[in-house]
């Protein structure tokens, strides 16, 4: 084991000592320690190839670091672009939602003659996470979710939404399968007239068995079956349109129907209107 003087000499070689400790150091021990370390250094055989390996590893590290910086910058640009698209999507959705909501109210009130409808976001902060509530108030009834309505009421509410969406962003073609099956003749006439008069910028293909609907069509395609074979026939409804006769009046003296005009200075009296039931049947 090294003596106290040798340990002090080793410390003197490797670190700074105080004045008291330096006074105790034997210079011969310090010289011996230095000679031992120098001989050890001369006997060392360093692996010089490790320097080249380090240089290669350092170059590879710098290359990968540069690639990482490029990819990271691209990711940040893509993230900014995604955030911008999300914000644009939100703004465009809210603008369309506002227009469609107002048009839906108008359409449902027109179709039902007094009802009300409303679209409401479940989550106003993130409208794409939870969806939309569709509530309606049929005439003389309370507010209900569309899932709690009857068949006819669901049809009217759904068509109101379809027409509101068509107003916001028209679609060139619609295909509707017996949308009037659960409606009475009055509502069928309202829907048919709206499709014919207010949606001239689109084509509607409607499957219907109600005369109030297909009588207003521009072209009828009838499907029938004979001898177990399905056949079709196309008809132009305007070719079968019956012209209304001219208005007739009664002469106050002779009480005979005559065509318009005056006789003997007496004002013409219009014929009496048909009963209300006949009016509804002809509508």
VOKE-410422 format. One record per residue: residue number from 0; x, y, z of N, C-alpha, C in turn. Coordinates in nm, 2 decimals, padded with zeros to 4 digits. Layout:
REM residues N
PT  seq    n_c1    n_c2    n_c3   ca_c1   ca_c2   ca_c3    c_c1    c_c2    c_c3
PT  NUM       X       Y       Z       X       Y       Z       X       Y       Z
...
This chain:
REM residues 283
PT  seq    n_c1    n_c2    n_c3   ca_c1   ca_c2   ca_c3    c_c1    c_c2    c_c3
PT    0   00.09  -00.12   00.00   00.00   00.00   00.00   00.09   00.12   00.00
PT    1   00.05   00.22  -00.08   00.13   00.35  -00.08   00.13   00.42   00.06
PT    2   00.25   00.47   00.09   00.26   00.54   00.21   00.19   00.68   00.20
PT    3   00.19   00.75   00.32   00.12   00.88   00.32   00.20   00.98   00.23
PT    4   00.33   00.97   00.23   00.41   01.06   00.14   00.38   01.03   00.00
PT    5   00.37   00.91  -00.04   00.34   00.88  -00.18   00.20   00.92  -00.22
PT    6   00.10   00.91  -00.13  -00.03   00.95  -00.16  -00.03   01.11  -00.18
PT    7   00.05   01.17  -00.09   00.05   01.32  -00.10   00.12   01.36  -00.23
PT    8   00.22   01.28  -00.28   00.29   01.31  -00.40   00.19   01.29  -00.52
PT    9   00.11   01.19  -00.52   00.01   01.17  -00.62  -00.09   01.28  -00.63
PT   10  -00.13   01.33  -00.51  -00.22   01.44  -00.51  -00.16   01.57  -00.56
PT   11  -00.03   01.58  -00.53   00.04   01.70  -00.58   00.05   01.71  -00.73
PT   12   00.06   01.59  -00.79   00.07   01.58  -00.94  -00.07   01.62  -01.00
PT   13  -00.18   01.57  -00.94  -00.31   01.58  -01.00  -00.39   01.70  -00.96
PT   14  -00.36   01.77  -00.85  -00.44   01.88  -00.80  -00.36   01.98  -00.72
PT   15  -00.42   02.10  -00.69  -00.35   02.20  -00.62  -00.36   02.17  -00.47
PT   16  -00.25   02.19  -00.40  -00.25   02.17  -00.25  -00.23   02.30  -00.18
PT   17  -00.26   02.30  -00.05  -00.24   02.41   00.03  -00.09   02.42   00.07
PT   18  -00.05   02.53   00.13   00.09   02.56   00.17   00.14   02.46   00.27
PT   19   00.05   02.42   00.36   00.09   02.32   00.47   00.12   02.19   00.40
PT   20   00.03   02.14   00.31   00.05   02.01   00.25   00.17   02.01   00.15
PT   21   00.19   02.13   00.08   00.30   02.14  -00.01   00.44   02.12   00.07
PT   22   00.44   02.18   00.19   00.56   02.17   00.27   00.60   02.02   00.31
PT   23   00.49   01.94   00.31   00.52   01.80   00.35   00.55   01.71   00.23
PT   24   00.53   01.77   00.11   00.55   01.68  -00.02   00.70   01.66  -00.03
PT   25   00.74   01.54  -00.07   00.88   01.50  -00.10   00.89   01.51  -00.25
PT   26   00.99   01.59  -00.29   01.00   01.61  -00.44   01.04   01.48  -00.51
PT   27   01.12   01.39  -00.44   01.16   01.27  -00.51   01.03   01.18  -00.54
PT   28   00.94   01.18  -00.45   00.81   01.11  -00.47   00.74   01.17  -00.59
PT   29   00.73   01.30  -00.60   00.66   01.36  -00.71   00.73   01.33  -00.84
PT   30   00.86   01.34  -00.85   00.94   01.31  -00.97   00.91   01.16  -01.01
PT   31   00.91   01.07  -00.91   00.89   00.93  -00.94   00.75   00.91  -01.00
PT   32   00.65   00.98  -00.94   00.51   00.97  -00.99   00.50   01.02  -01.14
PT   33   00.57   01.13  -01.17   00.57   01.18  -01.30   00.63   01.09  -01.40
PT   34   00.75   01.03  -01.36   00.81   00.94  -01.45   00.72   00.82  -01.48
PT   35   00.65   00.77  -01.38   00.56   00.66  -01.40   00.45   00.69  -01.49
PT   36   00.39   00.81  -01.48   00.28   00.85  -01.57   00.33   00.87  -01.71
PT   37   00.45   00.92  -01.73   00.51   00.94  -01.86   00.53   00.81  -01.93
PT   38   00.58   00.71  -01.86   00.61   00.58  -01.91   00.47   00.51  -01.95
PT   39   00.38   00.53  -01.87   00.24   00.47  -01.91   00.19   00.53  -02.04
PT   40   00.21   00.66  -02.05   00.16   00.73  -02.18   00.24   00.67  -02.30
PT   41   00.37   00.65  -02.28   00.45   00.60  -02.40   00.40   00.46  -02.43
PT   42   00.36   00.38  -02.33   00.32   00.24  -02.36   00.18   00.23  -02.41
PT   43   00.10   00.34  -02.41  -00.04   00.34  -02.46  -00.04   00.32  -02.61
PT   44  -00.13   00.25  -02.66  -00.15   00.23  -02.81  -00.30   00.28  -02.84
PT   45  -00.31   00.40  -02.87  -00.45   00.45  -02.90  -00.50   00.40  -03.03
PT   46  -00.63   00.38  -03.04  -00.70   00.34  -03.16  -00.73   00.46  -03.24
PT   47  -00.65   00.49  -03.34  -00.66   00.61  -03.42  -00.78   00.60  -03.52
PT   48  -00.83   00.47  -03.55  -00.94   00.46  -03.64  -01.07   00.51  -03.57
PT   49  -01.07   00.52  -03.44  -01.19   00.57  -03.37  -01.22   00.72  -03.41
PT   50  -01.11   00.79  -03.44  -01.12   00.93  -03.48  -01.20   00.94  -03.61
PT   51  -01.16   00.85  -03.71  -01.24   00.84  -03.83  -01.38   00.80  -03.81
PT   52  -01.40   00.70  -03.73  -01.54   00.66  -03.70  -01.62   00.77  -03.64
PT   53  -01.56   00.85  -03.55  -01.62   00.96  -03.49  -01.66   01.07  -03.60
PT   54  -01.57   01.09  -03.69  -01.60   01.19  -03.79  -01.72   01.14  -03.88
PT   55  -01.72   01.01  -03.91  -01.83   00.96  -03.99  -01.96   00.97  -03.91
PT   56  -01.96   00.93  -03.78  -02.08   00.94  -03.70  -02.13   01.08  -03.69
PT   57  -02.03   01.18  -03.68  -02.06   01.32  -03.66  -02.13   01.37  -03.79
PT   58  -02.07   01.33  -03.91  -02.13   01.37  -04.04  -02.27   01.31  -04.05
PT   59  -02.29   01.18  -04.02  -02.42   01.12  -04.03  -02.52   01.19  -03.94
PT   60  -02.47   01.23  -03.82  -02.56   01.30  -03.72  -02.60   01.44  -03.78
PT   61  -02.51   01.51  -03.84  -02.54   01.64  -03.90  -02.64   01.62  -04.02
PT   62  -02.62   01.52  -04.10  -02.71   01.49  -04.21  -02.85   01.46  -04.16
PT   63  -02.86   01.38  -04.07  -02.99   01.34  -04.01  -03.06   01.46  -03.95
PT   64  -02.97   01.54  -03.88  -03.03   01.66  -03.82  -03.08   01.76  -03.92
PT   65  -03.01   01.77  -04.04  -03.06   01.86  -04.14  -03.19   01.81  -04.20
PT   66  -03.20   01.67  -04.22  -03.32   01.61  -04.27  -03.44   01.63  -04.17
PT   67  -03.41   01.62  -04.04  -03.51   01.64  -03.94  -03.56   01.79  -03.94
PT   68  -03.47   01.88  -03.96  -03.52   02.02  -03.97  -03.61   02.05  -04.09
PT   69  -03.57   01.98  -04.20  -03.66   02.00  -04.32  -03.80   01.94  -04.30
PT   70  -03.80   01.82  -04.25  -03.93   01.75  -04.22  -04.01   01.83  -04.12
PT   71  -03.94   01.87  -04.01  -04.01   01.95  -03.91  -04.07   02.08  -03.96
PT   72  -04.00   02.15  -04.05  -04.05   02.27  -04.11  -04.17   02.24  -04.20
PT   73  -04.16   02.13  -04.27  -04.28   02.09  -04.36  -04.40   02.05  -04.27
PT   74  -04.37   01.99  -04.16  -04.48   01.95  -04.07  -04.55   02.08  -04.01
PT   75  -04.47   02.18  -03.97  -04.52   02.30  -03.92  -04.60   02.37  -04.02
PT   76  -04.56   02.37  -04.15  -04.63   02.44  -04.26  -04.76   02.37  -04.28
PT   77  -04.76   02.23  -04.28  -04.88   02.16  -04.30  -04.98   02.18  -04.19
PT   78  -04.93   02.19  -04.06  -05.01   02.22  -03.95  -05.08   02.35  -03.96
PT   79  -05.00   02.45  -04.00  -05.06   02.59  -04.02  -05.17   02.58  -04.13
PT   80  -05.14   02.51  -04.24  -05.24   02.50  -04.35  -05.36   02.43  -04.30
PT   81  -05.34   02.32  -04.22  -05.46   02.25  -04.17  -05.54   02.34  -04.08
PT   82  -05.48   02.41  -03.99  -05.55   02.51  -03.91  -05.63   02.61  -03.99
PT   83  -05.57   02.66  -04.09  -05.64   02.75  -04.18  -05.76   02.69  -04.25
PT   84  -05.74   02.57  -04.30  -05.85   02.50  -04.36  -05.97   02.47  -04.26
PT   85  -05.93   02.44  -04.14  -06.03   02.41  -04.04  -06.11   02.54  -04.01
PT   86  -06.04   02.65  -04.00  -06.10   02.78  -03.97  -06.19   02.82  -04.09
PT   87  -06.14   02.80  -04.21  -06.22   02.83  -04.33  -06.35   02.74  -04.34
PT   88  -06.33   02.61  -04.30  -06.45   02.52  -04.30  -06.55   02.57  -04.20
PT   89  -06.50   02.61  -04.08  -06.60   02.65  -03.98  -06.67   02.78  -04.02
PT   90  -06.60   02.87  -04.08  -06.67   03.00  -04.13  -06.77   02.97  -04.24
PT   91  -06.73   02.89  -04.34  -06.82   02.86  -04.45  -06.94   02.78  -04.40
PT   92  -06.92   02.69  -04.30  -07.03   02.61  -04.25  -07.12   02.70  -04.17
PT   93  -07.07   02.79  -04.09  -07.16   02.87  -04.01  -07.24   02.97  -04.10
PT   94  -07.18   03.02  -04.21  -07.25   03.10  -04.31  -07.36   03.02  -04.37
PT   95  -07.33   02.90  -04.42  -07.43   02.82  -04.48  -07.54   02.78  -04.38
PT   96  -07.50   02.75  -04.26  -07.60   02.70  -04.16  -07.70   02.82  -04.13
PT   97  -07.65   02.94  -04.12  -07.74   03.05  -04.10  -07.84   03.07  -04.21
PT   98  -07.79   03.06  -04.34  -07.88   03.08  -04.45  -07.98   02.96  -04.46
PT   99  -07.94   02.84  -04.44  -08.02   02.72  -04.44  -08.13   02.73  -04.33
PT  100  -08.09   02.77  -04.21  -08.18   02.78  -04.10  -08.29   02.88  -04.13
PT  101  -08.26   02.99  -04.18  -08.36   03.09  -04.21  -08.45   03.04  -04.32
PT  102  -08.39   02.98  -04.43  -08.48   02.93  -04.54  -08.56   02.82  -04.49
PT  103  -08.51   02.73  -04.40  -08.59   02.62  -04.35  -08.72   02.67  -04.28
PT  104  -08.70   02.78  -04.20  -08.82   02.84  -04.13  -08.92   02.88  -04.24
PT  105  -08.87   02.95  -04.34  -08.96   03.00  -04.44  -09.03   02.89  -04.51
PT  106  -08.96   02.79  -04.55  -09.02   02.68  -04.63  -09.12   02.60  -04.54
PT  107  -09.09   02.57  -04.42  -09.18   02.50  -04.34  -09.31   02.58  -04.31
PT  108  -09.29   02.71  -04.29  -09.41   02.79  -04.27  -09.50   02.79  -04.39
PT  109  -09.43   02.79  -04.51  -09.51   02.80  -04.63  -09.58   02.66  -04.66
PT  110  -09.51   02.55  -04.63  -09.57   02.42  -04.66  -09.68   02.39  -04.56
PT  111  -09.66   02.42  -04.43  -09.76   02.38  -04.33  -09.86   02.49  -04.30
PT  112  -09.84   02.61  -04.36  -09.93   02.72  -04.34  -09.94   02.76  -04.19
PT  113  -09.82   02.78  -04.13  -09.82   02.83  -03.99  -09.73   02.76  -03.90
PT  114  -09.66   02.66  -03.94  -09.57   02.59  -03.85  -09.44   02.66  -03.84
PT  115  -09.35   02.60  -03.77  -09.22   02.66  -03.75  -09.11   02.54  -03.74
PT  116  -08.99   02.57  -03.78  -08.88   02.47  -03.77  -08.76   02.54  -03.74
PT  117  -08.66   02.46  -03.68  -08.54   02.52  -03.63  -08.43   02.42  -03.63
PT  118  -08.31   02.46  -03.68  -08.19   02.38  -03.67  -08.10   02.44  -03.56
PT  119  -08.05   02.35  -03.47  -07.97   02.40  -03.36  -07.85   02.31  -03.34
PT  120  -07.73   02.38  -03.32  -07.61   02.30  -03.30  -07.60   02.24  -03.16
PT  121  -07.56   02.12  -03.16  -07.55   02.05  -03.02  -07.43   02.11  -02.95
PT  122  -07.32   02.13  -03.02  -07.20   02.19  -02.96  -07.17   02.32  -03.04
PT  123  -07.20   02.43  -02.98  -07.17   02.56  -03.06  -07.02   02.59  -03.08
PT  124  -06.94   02.53  -02.99  -06.79   02.56  -03.00  -06.73   02.47  -03.11
PT  125  -06.78   02.35  -03.12  -06.73   02.26  -03.23  -06.85   02.19  -03.29
PT  126  -06.90   02.26  -03.39  -07.03   02.20  -03.46  -07.01   02.07  -03.53
PT  127  -06.88   02.03  -03.55  -06.86   01.91  -03.63  -06.85   01.78  -03.54
PT  128  -06.85   01.80  -03.41  -06.83   01.69  -03.31  -06.96   01.62  -03.27
PT  129  -07.07   01.70  -03.25  -07.19   01.64  -03.20  -07.31   01.64  -03.30
PT  130  -07.30   01.72  -03.40  -07.41   01.72  -03.50  -07.51   01.83  -03.47
PT  131  -07.63   01.82  -03.53  -07.74   01.92  -03.53  -07.87   01.86  -03.49
PT  132  -07.94   01.94  -03.41  -08.08   01.90  -03.37  -08.18   01.97  -03.47
PT  133  -08.27   01.89  -03.51  -08.38   01.94  -03.61  -08.51   01.93  -03.53
PT  134  -08.56   02.05  -03.49  -08.69   02.05  -03.42  -08.79   02.13  -03.50
PT  135  -08.92   02.08  -03.49  -09.03   02.15  -03.57  -09.15   02.17  -03.48
PT  136  -09.23   02.26  -03.51  -09.35   02.29  -03.44  -09.47   02.29  -03.54
PT  137  -09.53   02.17  -03.56  -09.65   02.17  -03.65  -09.75   02.27  -03.61
PT  138  -09.84   02.31  -03.70  -09.94   02.41  -03.67  -10.03   02.36  -03.55
PT  139  -10.05   02.45  -03.45  -10.13   02.43  -03.34  -10.08   02.31  -03.25
PT  140  -09.95   02.29  -03.26  -09.88   02.18  -03.17  -09.76   02.24  -03.11
PT  141  -09.70   02.16  -03.02  -09.58   02.20  -02.95  -09.46   02.16  -03.03
PT  142  -09.34   02.21  -02.98  -09.21   02.17  -03.04  -09.18   02.03  -03.02
PT  143  -09.13   01.96  -03.12  -09.09   01.82  -03.12  -08.97   01.80  -03.20
PT  144  -08.89   01.70  -03.16  -08.78   01.65  -03.24  -08.84   01.58  -03.36
PT  145  -08.77   01.58  -03.47  -08.82   01.52  -03.59  -08.84   01.37  -03.58
PT  146  -08.77   01.30  -03.49  -08.79   01.16  -03.46  -08.92   01.13  -03.40
PT  147  -08.98   01.23  -03.33  -09.11   01.21  -03.26  -09.23   01.25  -03.34
PT  148  -09.22   01.28  -03.47  -09.33   01.32  -03.55  -09.40   01.20  -03.62
PT  149  -09.52   01.23  -03.67  -09.58   01.13  -03.75  -09.52   01.12  -03.89
PT  150  -09.57   01.02  -03.97  -09.52   01.00  -04.10  -09.53   01.12  -04.19
PT  151  -09.65   01.18  -04.19  -09.68   01.30  -04.28  -09.60   01.42  -04.23
PT  152  -09.59   01.44  -04.10  -09.51   01.55  -04.05  -09.36   01.54  -04.07
PT  153  -09.31   01.41  -04.06  -09.17   01.39  -04.10  -09.15   01.42  -04.24
PT  154  -09.24   01.38  -04.33  -09.22   01.41  -04.47  -09.22   01.56  -04.50
PT  155  -09.31   01.64  -04.44  -09.31   01.78  -04.46  -09.18   01.85  -04.41
PT  156  -09.14   01.80  -04.29  -09.01   01.86  -04.23  -08.89   01.83  -04.32
PT  157  -08.88   01.70  -04.36  -08.77   01.66  -04.45  -08.77   01.73  -04.58
PT  158  -08.88   01.75  -04.64  -08.89   01.82  -04.77  -08.85   01.97  -04.75
PT  159  -08.89   02.03  -04.64  -08.86   02.17  -04.61  -08.71   02.18  -04.60
PT  160  -08.64   02.08  -04.54  -08.49   02.09  -04.53  -08.43   02.07  -04.67
PT  161  -08.49   01.98  -04.75  -08.43   01.95  -04.89  -08.45   02.08  -04.97
PT  162  -08.56   02.15  -04.96  -08.58   02.27  -05.04  -08.49   02.38  -04.99
PT  163  -08.47   02.39  -04.86  -08.38   02.49  -04.80  -08.23   02.46  -04.85
PT  164  -08.19   02.34  -04.85  -08.06   02.31  -04.90  -08.05   02.34  -05.05
PT  165  -08.16   02.31  -05.13  -08.16   02.34  -05.27  -08.15   02.49  -05.29
PT  166  -08.21   02.57  -05.21  -08.20   02.72  -05.22  -08.05   02.76  -05.20
PT  167  -07.99   02.70  -05.10  -07.85   02.74  -05.07  -07.75   02.69  -05.17
PT  168  -07.76   02.57  -05.21  -07.67   02.51  -05.31  -07.75   02.42  -05.40
PT  169  -07.80   02.47  -05.51  -07.89   02.38  -05.60  -07.81   02.26  -05.65
PT  170  -07.89   02.15  -05.65  -07.84   02.02  -05.71  -07.92   02.00  -05.84
PT  171  -07.85   01.96  -05.95  -07.92   01.95  -06.08  -08.02   01.84  -06.09
PT  172  -08.01   01.74  -06.00  -08.10   01.62  -06.02  -08.14   01.57  -05.88
PT  173  -08.28   01.55  -05.87  -08.33   01.49  -05.75  -08.41   01.37  -05.78
PT  174  -08.40   01.26  -05.70  -08.48   01.14  -05.72  -08.56   01.12  -05.60
PT  175  -08.69   01.12  -05.60  -08.78   01.11  -05.49  -08.88   00.99  -05.51
PT  176  -08.88   00.90  -05.41  -08.96   00.78  -05.42  -09.08   00.80  -05.32
PT  177  -09.20   00.82  -05.38  -09.33   00.83  -05.31  -09.32   00.92  -05.19
PT  178  -09.27   01.04  -05.21  -09.26   01.13  -05.10  -09.40   01.18  -05.05
PT  179  -09.50   01.16  -05.13  -09.64   01.20  -05.10  -09.72   01.09  -05.04
PT  180  -09.67   00.98  -05.01  -09.75   00.86  -04.97  -09.82   00.89  -04.84
PT  181  -09.76   00.97  -04.75  -09.82   00.99  -04.61  -09.89   01.13  -04.61
PT  182  -09.90   01.20  -04.72  -09.96   01.34  -04.72  -10.10   01.34  -04.77
PT  183  -10.18   01.43  -04.72  -10.32   01.45  -04.77  -10.31   01.53  -04.90
PT  184  -10.42   01.54  -04.97  -10.42   01.60  -05.10  -10.38   01.74  -05.10
PT  185  -10.41   01.82  -04.99  -10.37   01.96  -04.99  -10.22   01.97  -04.99
PT  186  -10.15   01.90  -04.90  -10.01   01.91  -04.89  -09.94   01.85  -05.01
PT  187  -10.00   01.75  -05.08  -09.95   01.70  -05.20  -09.95   01.81  -05.31
PT  188  -10.06   01.88  -05.31  -10.07   01.99  -05.41  -09.97   02.10  -05.38
PT  189  -09.95   02.13  -05.25  -09.85   02.24  -05.22  -09.71   02.19  -05.26
PT  190  -09.67   02.07  -05.23  -09.54   02.02  -05.27  -09.52   02.01  -05.42
PT  191  -09.62   01.96  -05.49  -09.61   01.95  -05.63  -09.60   02.09  -05.70
PT  192  -09.68   02.19  -05.66  -09.67   02.32  -05.71  -09.53   02.39  -05.68
PT  193  -09.48   02.36  -05.56  -09.35   02.42  -05.53  -09.24   02.36  -05.62
PT  194  -09.24   02.23  -05.64  -09.15   02.16  -05.73  -09.15   02.22  -05.87
PT  195  -09.28   02.24  -05.92  -09.29   02.28  -06.06  -09.26   02.43  -06.08
PT  196  -09.29   02.51  -05.98  -09.28   02.66  -06.00  -09.15   02.71  -05.95
PT  197  -09.09   02.66  -05.84  -08.98   02.73  -05.78  -08.85   02.65  -05.79
PT  198  -08.85   02.54  -05.86  -08.72   02.47  -05.87  -08.69   02.44  -06.02
PT  199  -08.71   02.54  -06.10  -08.69   02.53  -06.24  -08.54   02.51  -06.28
PT  200  -08.45   02.53  -06.19  -08.31   02.51  -06.21  -08.26   02.37  -06.18
PT  201  -08.36   02.28  -06.16  -08.32   02.14  -06.13  -08.42   02.04  -06.19
PT  202  -08.39   01.92  -06.20  -08.47   01.82  -06.26  -08.51   01.72  -06.15
PT  203  -08.65   01.70  -06.13  -08.70   01.61  -06.03  -08.76   01.49  -06.10
PT  204  -08.71   01.37  -06.05  -08.77   01.24  -06.09  -08.85   01.19  -05.97
PT  205  -08.98   01.19  -05.98  -09.07   01.16  -05.86  -09.15   01.04  -05.89
PT  206  -09.14   00.94  -05.81  -09.23   00.82  -05.82  -09.35   00.85  -05.73
PT  207  -09.47   00.85  -05.79  -09.59   00.89  -05.72  -09.71   00.82  -05.78
PT  208  -09.81   00.79  -05.69  -09.94   00.73  -05.73  -10.05   00.83  -05.70
PT  209  -10.01   00.96  -05.67  -10.11   01.06  -05.64  -10.13   01.15  -05.76
PT  210  -10.25   01.16  -05.80  -10.28   01.24  -05.92  -10.25   01.39  -05.90
PT  211  -10.26   01.44  -05.78  -10.23   01.58  -05.75  -10.08   01.61  -05.78
PT  212  -10.00   01.50  -05.77  -09.85   01.52  -05.80  -09.82   01.50  -05.94
PT  213  -09.86   01.39  -06.00  -09.81   01.36  -06.14  -09.89   01.44  -06.25
PT  214  -10.00   01.50  -06.21  -10.07   01.58  -06.31  -09.99   01.71  -06.35
PT  215  -09.90   01.75  -06.26  -09.82   01.87  -06.28  -09.69   01.84  -06.35
PT  216  -09.67   01.71  -06.38  -09.54   01.67  -06.44  -09.52   01.72  -06.58
PT  217  -09.40   01.75  -06.62  -09.37   01.78  -06.76  -09.37   01.66  -06.85
PT  218  -09.34   01.54  -06.79  -09.34   01.42  -06.86  -09.38   01.31  -06.77
PT  219  -09.47   01.22  -06.81  -09.51   01.11  -06.73  -09.46   00.98  -06.79
PT  220  -09.41   00.89  -06.71  -09.37   00.76  -06.75  -09.44   00.66  -06.67
PT  221  -09.54   00.59  -06.73  -09.62   00.50  -06.66  -09.56   00.36  -06.67
PT  222  -09.56   00.28  -06.56  -09.52   00.14  -06.56  -09.64   00.05  -06.53
PT  223  -09.66  -00.04  -06.62  -09.77  -00.13  -06.60  -09.72  -00.27  -06.64
PT  224  -09.81  -00.37  -06.61  -09.77  -00.51  -06.63  -09.89  -00.58  -06.70
PT  225  -09.85  -00.65  -06.81  -09.94  -00.73  -06.89  -09.88  -00.86  -06.92
PT  226  -09.95  -00.97  -06.89  -09.90  -01.11  -06.92  -09.76  -01.13  -06.85
PT  227  -09.76  -01.09  -06.72  -09.64  -01.10  -06.64  -09.51  -01.04  -06.70
PT  228  -09.53  -00.93  -06.78  -09.42  -00.86  -06.84  -09.44  -00.71  -06.80
PT  229  -09.34  -00.65  -06.74  -09.35  -00.50  -06.71  -09.32  -00.42  -06.83
PT  230  -09.40  -00.32  -06.86  -09.39  -00.23  -06.97  -09.40  -00.09  -06.92
PT  231  -09.36   00.00  -07.01  -09.36   00.14  -06.98  -09.42   00.22  -07.09
PT  232  -09.48   00.34  -07.06  -09.53   00.43  -07.17  -09.50   00.57  -07.12
PT  233  -09.45   00.65  -07.21  -09.43   00.79  -07.18  -09.54   00.88  -07.24
PT  234  -09.58   00.97  -07.16  -09.70   01.06  -07.19  -09.66   01.20  -07.16
PT  235  -09.70   01.29  -07.25  -09.69   01.43  -07.23  -09.82   01.48  -07.18
PT  236  -09.83   01.52  -07.05  -09.96   01.56  -06.99  -10.02   01.68  -07.06
PT  237  -09.94   01.77  -07.12  -10.00   01.89  -07.18  -10.08   01.85  -07.31
PT  238  -10.05   01.73  -07.37  -10.12   01.69  -07.49  -10.27   01.65  -07.45
PT  239  -10.29   01.63  -07.33  -10.43   01.59  -07.29  -10.50   01.70  -07.20
PT  240  -10.44   01.81  -07.21  -10.50   01.92  -07.13  -10.63   01.97  -07.19
PT  241  -10.73   01.97  -07.11  -10.87   02.01  -07.15  -10.88   02.16  -07.13
PT  242  -10.91   02.23  -07.24  -10.93   02.38  -07.24  -11.06   02.41  -07.17
PT  243  -11.05   02.51  -07.08  -11.17   02.56  -07.01  -11.26   02.64  -07.10
PT  244  -11.39   02.61  -07.10  -11.49   02.69  -07.18  -11.49   02.84  -07.14
PT  245  -11.53   02.93  -07.23  -11.54   03.07  -07.20  -11.64   03.09  -07.09
PT  246  -11.62   03.20  -07.01  -11.70   03.24  -06.91  -11.84   03.27  -06.96
PT  247  -11.95   03.22  -06.90  -12.08   03.25  -06.95  -12.15   03.33  -06.84
PT  248  -12.24   03.41  -06.89  -12.32   03.50  -06.79  -12.47   03.48  -06.82
PT  249  -12.55   03.52  -06.73  -12.69   03.51  -06.74  -12.75   03.65  -06.77
PT  250  -12.83   03.66  -06.87  -12.90   03.78  -06.90  -13.01   03.80  -06.79
PT  251  -13.02   03.92  -06.74  -13.12   03.95  -06.63  -13.26   03.93  -06.68
PT  252  -13.29   03.95  -06.81  -13.43   03.95  -06.86  -13.46   03.81  -06.91
PT  253  -13.38   03.75  -07.00  -13.41   03.62  -07.06  -13.37   03.50  -06.97
PT  254  -13.27   03.52  -06.88  -13.21   03.42  -06.80  -13.15   03.31  -06.88
PT  255  -13.11   03.34  -07.01  -13.04   03.24  -07.09  -12.89   03.27  -07.09
PT  256  -12.81   03.16  -07.09  -12.66   03.19  -07.09  -12.62   03.24  -07.22
PT  257  -12.54   03.35  -07.22  -12.48   03.41  -07.34  -12.33   03.43  -07.32
PT  258  -12.26   03.45  -07.42  -12.12   03.48  -07.41  -12.10   03.62  -07.37
PT  259  -11.99   03.66  -07.32  -11.97   03.79  -07.26  -12.02   03.91  -07.35
PT  260  -12.05   04.01  -07.28  -12.11   04.13  -07.35  -12.22   04.19  -07.27
PT  261  -12.29   04.29  -07.32  -12.40   04.36  -07.26  -12.52   04.34  -07.34
PT  262  -12.63   04.32  -07.28  -12.76   04.31  -07.35  -12.86   04.41  -07.29
PT  263  -12.92   04.49  -07.37  -13.02   04.59  -07.33  -12.97   04.67  -07.21
PT  264  -12.84   04.70  -07.20  -12.78   04.79  -07.10  -12.78   04.73  -06.96
PT  265  -12.81   04.60  -06.95  -12.81   04.53  -06.82  -12.67   04.47  -06.79
PT  266  -12.62   04.48  -06.67  -12.49   04.42  -06.64  -12.49   04.27  -06.64
PT  267  -12.39   04.21  -06.69  -12.38   04.06  -06.70  -12.37   04.01  -06.55
PT  268  -12.43   03.90  -06.53  -12.43   03.83  -06.40  -12.35   03.70  -06.42
PT  269  -12.24   03.68  -06.34  -12.16   03.56  -06.36  -12.24   03.44  -06.31
PT  270  -12.21   03.32  -06.37  -12.27   03.20  -06.33  -12.23   03.17  -06.18
PT  271  -12.32   03.10  -06.11  -12.28   03.07  -05.97  -12.17   02.97  -05.97
PT  272  -12.08   02.99  -05.87  -11.97   02.90  -05.85  -12.01   02.76  -05.81
PT  273  -11.92   02.67  -05.85  -11.95   02.53  -05.81  -11.94   02.51  -05.66
PT  274  -12.00   02.41  -05.61  -11.99   02.38  -05.46  -11.84   02.37  -05.42
PT  275  -11.82   02.39  -05.29  -11.68   02.38  -05.24  -11.62   02.24  -05.26
PT  276  -11.70   02.14  -05.25  -11.65   02.00  -05.27  -11.60   01.98  -05.41
PT  277  -11.67   02.04  -05.50  -11.63   02.02  -05.64  -11.50   02.10  -05.67
PT  278  -11.49   02.22  -05.60  -11.36   02.29  -05.61  -11.24   02.21  -05.57
PT  279  -11.26   02.15  -05.45  -11.15   02.07  -05.40  -11.11   01.95  -05.49
PT  280  -11.22   01.89  -05.55  -11.19   01.78  -05.63  -11.12   01.82  -05.76
PT  281  -11.14   01.94  -05.80  -11.08   01.98  -05.93  -10.94   02.04  -05.90
PT  282  -10.90   02.07  -05.78  -10.78   02.13  -05.75  -10.66   02.04  -05.78
